[in-house]
Amino acid sequence: MSPLLRERLALLATPANRSLLSECQHGIEKESLRISADGTLAQTPHPPALGSALTHPRITTDYSEALLELITPVSRQIDELFGQLDEIHRFTYSALGEERLWTESMPCRLPATDEEIPIAWYGTSNVGTLKYVYRRGLAVRYGKAMQCIAGIHYNFSLPPQLWQVLQAQEGDTRSAQDYQSERYFALIRNFRRYAWLLMYLFGASPAVCASFLQGRDHRLQPLGEQSLYLPWATSLRMSDLGYNNNAQSGLNVCYNSLDNYISSMLDAISLPYAPYAALGTHDASGQWQQLNTNLLQIENEFYSPIRPKRVANSGEKPVHALRERGVEYIEVRCLDIDPFVPLGIEPATARFLDSFLLYCAISDSPQLSDSECEHAANNFSLAVKRGREPGLMLNENGRERSLTEWGEALLDEIAGCAALFDQAQGGSVFAEALAIQRAKLKDSSLTPSARVLAAIAEQGDSFFRFALAQSQEHDAYFRNRPLDAEAQARLAAEAAASLADQAAIEAADDVDFDTFVDRYLSQQA
């Protein structure tokens, strides 16, 4: 353990400071495809009983009309967070009729052609049309199948008072906003160094339905008649078969400071890209098909395992919000859906993530050199494709180190952060969550990816049959636990209010869409 980490742990362990750890804030965004009873992609519109995908604060869609996104309110307590996620699920299932939610990150049986995958629709307002055109752009750039991948996004922030304690100890004279932003970027740099560990521990997509890769080159191995896999993979979702692409492979987004990050993102959204220019912003019929022809339409198009975040005002670009008001929280985006738990993530995972992220925030975090960025990316790639391979070696600052040995060393240090959370909240649940992860390092058969492959084998080597069985099991779990009348009425009223909000936005538009797009894209960050 470094002297700096030991010093910061001791500072936060004092009674006055450790209580601040109870003020951490959390949020979960969980994506799930709606499917028909036979396991095919739902072709129906977003259920009206769920309200407006544009304005509902907790139930929306991501890429496809069938790709639901369920969003918890911000919570300080993990138990409260999961109670909120459970309530949203139970209400959602009440509106699905004969449909179900797919329990996997990798898609169900997709239609034979991209044209049959419906893009999410957000109404006729300018802001709704902007969201739709952006998604059309994703379709023409990357294809629709990739956009049907689902995952868990975990939002996390440390309380401002905790950053102030650390700033005072260091005698840092910057503004509180600038210091907090710098410390979040230090967290992000360490996250990039160690994210391979999360893929080993929580990756749950070692196999895919063959329909996902129809017509695409790949190096996966056949599994049964209709499935593909890699024997030691943890998360094909996070590999180059999932949310990665050739166009973005050359991007060098810098995480060494907020200014550098904003600059590199602005470069990416203003850099002309010839293949997209050849497509044009409008299709042959004159309809918008992408917002612009640059490498990125907007910064959200950049696929990253973690993002610095700030709640933006209506119509405000994310990079503008970050520049004006600094980093407010981080969003972890690399978690697969856990198909073995109904909510797709369990409290023990969240508690380990809190300990892991606190460790990233308070341990040494020098700036990333180009070579270290390359090592971090290679380590991550190895973990997602070969993470459970016995004896797998990673690169730690230019020297080889086994994944399991390095992982155990990291857990030894993260244990100090887990102990702080337990001291702050009472009990031992954070230490217990860490022990679960330590067991996975000692026995790879306990990892979600290994358990998925074992369960697929029990279903005759069929990814589809395994996933459909899990979807049916979880469907019964939620439908057998309907909300009480008061909660059902409250959420139904929230859905109805969102439909009224969408109608009001549509009625308030006072410029044409072309002008709206020009104004949005011309914001100066």
BADOZA-383393 format. One record per residue (C-alpha): residue number from 0; y, x, z. Coordinates in steps of 0.05 Angstrom, whole numbers, plus 5000, padded with zeros to 4 digits. Layout:
BEGIN
NUM/Y/X/Z
...
END
This chain:
BEGIN
0/5000/5000/5000
1/5068/5028/4981
2/5121/5040/5034
3/5167/4989/5001
4/5114/4934/5002
5/5096/4951/5074
6/5170/4948/5093
7/5181/4881/5060
8/5119/4850/5090
9/5142/4872/5159
10/5211/4843/5146
11/5183/4775/5125
12/5133/4775/5183
13/5188/4767/5235
14/5189/4696/5264
15/5258/4682/5236
16/5239/4702/5166
17/5166/4680/5158
18/5186/4608/5168
19/5224/4614/5102
20/5158/4617/5066
21/5148/4544/5083
22/5208/4529/5039
23/5176/4554/4974
24/5178/4501/4920
25/5121/4482/4873
26/5109/4439/4812
27/5050/4427/4766
28/5051/4405/4693
29/4982/4386/4670
30/4966/4372/4597
31/4906/4330/4574
32/4885/4301/4508
33/4873/4226/4504
34/4805/4214/4472
35/4765/4154/4448
36/4701/4137/4485
37/4661/4177/4434
38/4701/4241/4448
39/4745/4241/4386
40/4820/4250/4387
41/4856/4185/4402
42/4897/4159/4343
43/4935/4107/4383
44/5009/4111/4403
45/5030/4133/4472
46/5010/4075/4517
47/5072/4031/4529
48/5051/4020/4601
49/5064/4094/4613
50/5137/4086/4593
51/5179/4129/4548
52/5153/4199/4532
53/5226/4218/4521
54/5255/4197/4588
55/5199/4187/4639
56/5206/4241/4692
57/5131/4247/4706
58/5092/4225/4644
59/5108/4252/4575
60/5073/4283/4515
61/5072/4354/4491
62/5054/4366/4418
63/5009/4311/4394
64/5020/4237/4409
65/4952/4243/4443
66/4970/4303/4486
67/4993/4275/4552
68/5033/4318/4601
69/5033/4296/4673
70/5089/4327/4716
71/5093/4327/4791
72/5159/4323/4829
73/5178/4388/4864
74/5142/4396/4930
75/5145/4446/4987
76/5075/4430/5013
77/5012/4442/4972
78/4978/4381/5000
79/5037/4337/4980
80/5038/4369/4911
81/4966/4350/4898
82/4976/4281/4927
83/5031/4270/4875
84/4987/4297/4819
85/4930/4251/4841
86/4976/4190/4842
87/5002/4204/4772
88/4931/4211/4746
89/4908/4146/4778
90/4967/4108/4747
91/4955/4140/4679
92/4882/4121/4679
93/4902/4049/4694
94/4938/4047/4627
95/4886/4080/4583
96/4841/4020/4569
97/4777/4046/4536
98/4806/4115/4526
99/4795/4175/4571
100/4826/4243/4584
101/4792/4306/4558
102/4778/4354/4615
103/4779/4419/4575
104/4835/4465/4552
105/4803/4473/4484
106/4806/4409/4442
107/4755/4355/4431
108/4727/4341/4362
109/4788/4343/4318
110/4797/4304/4253
111/4775/4336/4188
112/4847/4348/4166
113/4912/4367/4201
114/4945/4305/4172
115/4902/4261/4218
116/4929/4294/4281
117/4990/4252/4302
118/5054/4287/4323
119/5088/4261/4385
120/5142/4209/4373
121/5202/4202/4418
122/5241/4146/4386
123/5301/4144/4340
124/5355/4178/4381
125/5381/4245/4359
126/5350/4281/4418
127/5284/4246/4407
128/5285/4263/4332
129/5301/4336/4350
130/5238/4339/4393
131/5198/4308/4336
132/5225/4355/4282
133/5213/4415/4326
134/5140/4394/4331
135/5137/4384/4255
136/5160/4456/4251
137/5104/4478/4296
138/5056/4442/4250
139/5080/4475/4185
140/5083/4543/4219
141/5018/4546/4258
142/4977/4485/4240
143/4965/4425/4284
144/4899/4445/4315
145/4929/4501/4357
146/4980/4452/4385
147/4924/4409/4414
148/4905/4462/4465
149/4919/4440/4536
150/4934/4478/4599
151/4964/4479/4669
152/5035/4503/4681
153/5049/4524/4753
154/5123/4526/4774
155/5142/4567/4834
156/5205/4589/4870
157/5221/4627/4933
158/5277/4598/4975
159/5347/4628/4964
160/5350/4646/5038
161/5290/4692/5029
162/5323/4728/4972
163/5385/4735/5016
164/5344/4768/5071
165/5316/4818/5022
166/5384/4831/4991
167/5416/4843/5059
168/5361/4893/5078
169/5373/4931/5013
170/5449/4930/5020
171/5454/4903/4950
172/5526/4884/4933
173/5514/4841/4872
174/5525/4766/4874
175/5469/4725/4903
176/5456/4695/4834
177/5450/4763/4800
178/5406/4791/4854
179/5359/4731/4853
180/5354/4735/4777
181/5338/4809/4780
182/5284/4798/4832
183/5252/4743/4791
184/5249/4791/4732
185/5216/4842/4778
186/5165/4788/4794
187/5154/4775/4720
188/5144/4849/4705
189/5090/4854/4758
190/5059/4789/4733
191/5052/4821/4665
192/5020/4882/4697
193/4968/4841/4735
194/4960/4775/4697
195/4892/4800/4672
196/4866/4785/4742
197/4885/4712/4736
198/4848/4707/4670
199/4785/4735/4702
200/4790/4690/4763
201/4812/4625/4730
202/4797/4629/4656
203/4754/4569/4638
204/4751/4568/4562
205/4697/4617/4538
206/4672/4569/4485
207/4702/4521/4434
208/4680/4463/4390
209/4668/4490/4320
210/4716/4437/4292
211/4774/4474/4324
212/4764/4534/4279
213/4744/4499/4215
214/4770/4539/4156
215/4795/4596/4199
216/4769/4667/4204
217/4742/4686/4272
218/4694/4733/4306
219/4662/4684/4353
220/4587/4677/4359
221/4549/4612/4345
222/4526/4573/4406
223/4478/4518/4388
224/4495/4480/4325
225/4567/4458/4336
226/4597/4508/4386
227/4625/4578/4384
228/4636/4628/4440
229/4642/4700/4464
230/4589/4718/4516
231/4637/4753/4565
232/4701/4714/4549
233/4742/4681/4603
234/4797/4645/4564
235/4795/4638/4489
236/4856/4593/4498
237/4897/4654/4515
238/4866/4698/4461
239/4891/4707/4390
240/4851/4644/4372
241/4896/4603/4417
242/4969/4609/4434
243/4982/4672/4395
244/5001/4681/4322
245/5017/4736/4272
246/5089/4716/4264
247/5105/4728/4337
248/5060/4789/4345
249/5118/4836/4329
250/5166/4805/4379
251/5190/4853/4433
252/5217/4807/4486
253/5243/4849/4543
254/5234/4830/4616
255/5273/4888/4646
256/5334/4846/4661
257/5362/4777/4649
258/5413/4804/4599
259/5359/4840/4560
260/5314/4779/4560
261/5369/4733/4535
262/5389/4784/4481
263/5317/4792/4456
264/5307/4716/4455
265/5372/4705/4417
266/5350/4757/4367
267/5285/4721/4357
268/5317/4652/4346
269/5367/4681/4297
270/5322/4728/4257
271/5307/4702/4187
272/5233/4699/4170
273/5216/4697/4097
274/5151/4655/4101
275/5189/4600/4139
276/5248/4605/4092
277/5200/4592/4034
278/5181/4527/4067
279/5253/4504/4077
280/5280/4459/4131
281/5265/4396/4091
282/5201/4375/4056
283/5194/4351/3984
284/5217/4281/4002
285/5280/4307/4036
286/5256/4296/4108
287/5268/4348/4162
288/5205/4390/4174
289/5232/4447/4217
290/5298/4459/4253
291/5312/4525/4219
292/5276/4579/4181
293/5282/4634/4233
294/5225/4669/4269
295/5233/4618/4326
296/5264/4550/4318
297/5283/4549/4392
298/5264/4595/4449
299/5210/4548/4474
300/5170/4566/4412
301/5157/4635/4442
302/5087/4635/4471
303/5087/4673/4537
304/5041/4671/4598
305/5103/4666/4643
306/5175/4644/4634
307/5239/4651/4675
308/5267/4581/4683
309/5330/4543/4702
310/5337/4468/4700
311/5381/4455/4639
312/5432/4400/4631
313/5420/4347/4578
314/5427/4379/4509
315/5434/4449/4538
316/5392/4506/4510
317/5348/4541/4562
318/5377/4610/4549
319/5447/4582/4559
320/5427/4553/4626
321/5397/4620/4647
322/5459/4659/4627
323/5507/4612/4662
324/5469/4599/4727
325/5413/4651/4732
326/5338/4644/4743
327/5318/4587/4789
328/5242/4590/4786
329/5185/4617/4744
330/5133/4580/4703
331/5063/4607/4700
332/5033/4583/4634
333/4966/4619/4627
334/4922/4574/4671
335/4865/4538/4637
336/4845/4468/4659
337/4789/4474/4709
338/4737/4425/4682
339/4699/4422/4748
340/4755/4389/4788
341/4785/4321/4769
342/4857/4344/4773
343/4844/4406/4731
344/4867/4452/4787
345/4850/4453/4861
346/4892/4469/4923
347/4857/4535/4935
348/4879/4559/4867
349/4951/4540/4882
350/4949/4576/4948
351/4922/4639/4916
352/4976/4635/4863
353/5030/4631/4917
354/5002/4694/4949
355/4995/4729/4882
356/5067/4711/4861
357/5096/4732/4928
358/5060/4798/4919
359/5090/4806/4850
360/5158/4790/4878
361/5160/4840/4936
362/5118/4898/4912
363/5146/4957/4872
364/5165/4936/4802
365/5196/4991/4759
366/5221/4974/4691
367/5168/4968/4637
368/5165/5024/4586
369/5141/5009/4515
370/5074/5043/4531
371/5064/5003/4595
372/5080/4939/4557
373/5026/4958/4508
374/4976/4973/4564
375/4992/4907/4598
376/4981/4868/4533
377/4915/4905/4519
378/4890/4893/4590
379/4905/4819/4584
380/4870/4815/4517
381/4808/4851/4544
382/4805/4804/4604
383/4808/4741/4561
384/4755/4764/4511
385/4710/4809/4553
386/4731/4797/4625
387/4661/4787/4654
388/4630/4845/4616
389/4596/4892/4666
390/4634/4957/4674
391/4695/4934/4634
392/4750/4986/4639
393/4825/4972/4637
394/4884/5020/4631
395/4926/5032/4693
396/4986/5075/4676
397/4947/5116/4626
398/4882/5123/4665
399/4819/5082/4661
400/4801/5036/4720
401/4747/4984/4724
402/4769/4912/4725
403/4729/4896/4788
404/4751/4957/4827
405/4824/4948/4809
406/4819/4874/4823
407/4790/4886/4893
408/4846/4935/4907
409/4898/4884/4886
410/4866/4831/4930
411/4869/4879/4989
412/4945/4882/4980
413/4954/4808/4964
414/4918/4794/5030
415/4982/4814/5066
416/5020/4760/5029
417/4966/4708/5043
418/4970/4726/5117
419/5046/4713/5116
420/5036/4644/5087
421/4983/4628/5140
422/5029/4652/5195
423/5086/4610/5167
424/5046/4547/5160
425/4991/4555/5212
426/4917/4558/5198
427/4878/4602/5151
428/4876/4565/5084
429/4911/4620/5046
430/4862/4673/5071
431/4805/4626/5053
432/4834/4617/4982
433/4836/4692/4974
434/4764/4699/4999
435/4742/4652/4944
436/4773/4698/4892
437/4743/4760/4924
438/4674/4729/4917
439/4685/4720/4843
440/4700/4794/4835
441/4635/4811/4869
442/4595/4759/4830
443/4621/4740/4761
444/4573/4680/4757
445/4621/4645/4805
446/4679/4648/4756
447/4698/4584/4719
448/4682/4615/4652
449/4612/4634/4673
450/4601/4565/4704
451/4624/4532/4639
452/4574/4572/4598
453/4518/4555/4647
454/4536/4481/4644
455/4539/4484/4568
456/4469/4514/4567
457/4445/4454/4609
458/4473/4409/4554
459/4432/4441/4499
460/4484/4494/4483
461/4535/4441/4464
462/4607/4451/4486
463/4623/4380/4463
464/4567/4347/4504
465/4587/4386/4566
466/4661/4369/4559
467/4648/4296/4544
468/4602/4290/4605
469/4656/4321/4649
470/4709/4274/4619
471/4665/4214/4635
472/4653/4238/4706
473/4727/4248/4720
474/4743/4181/4687
475/4698/4146/4737
476/4729/4186/4794
477/4799/4160/4780
478/4781/4089/4758
479/4740/4079/4822
480/4802/4096/4863
481/4857/4050/4837
482/4926/4054/4868
483/4945/4002/4919
484/4990/3946/4896
485/5054/3977/4922
486/5043/4044/4889
487/5021/4012/4823
488/5083/3968/4822
489/5129/4027/4838
490/5102/4069/4782
491/5102/4011/4734
492/5176/3999/4750
493/5189/4073/4737
494/5156/4068/4669
495/5196/4006/4651
496/5261/4040/4672
497/5245/4098/4626
498/5239/4051/4567
499/5307/4023/4583
500/5335/4093/4589
501/5308/4111/4520
502/5340/4049/4490
503/5407/4067/4522
504/5404/4137/4493
505/5389/4110/4424
506/5447/4061/4429
507/5496/4116/4451
508/5487/4163/4391
509/5553/4172/4355
510/5538/4226/4303
511/5486/4234/4249
512/5424/4277/4260
513/5447/4334/4215
514/5511/4342/4255
515/5471/4337/4320
516/5424/4394/4299
517/5483/4438/4277
518/5517/4428/4345
519/5453/4441/4384
520/5434/4505/4346
521/5505/4532/4348
522/5509/4535/4424
523/5531/4603/4446
524/5488/4635/4499
END
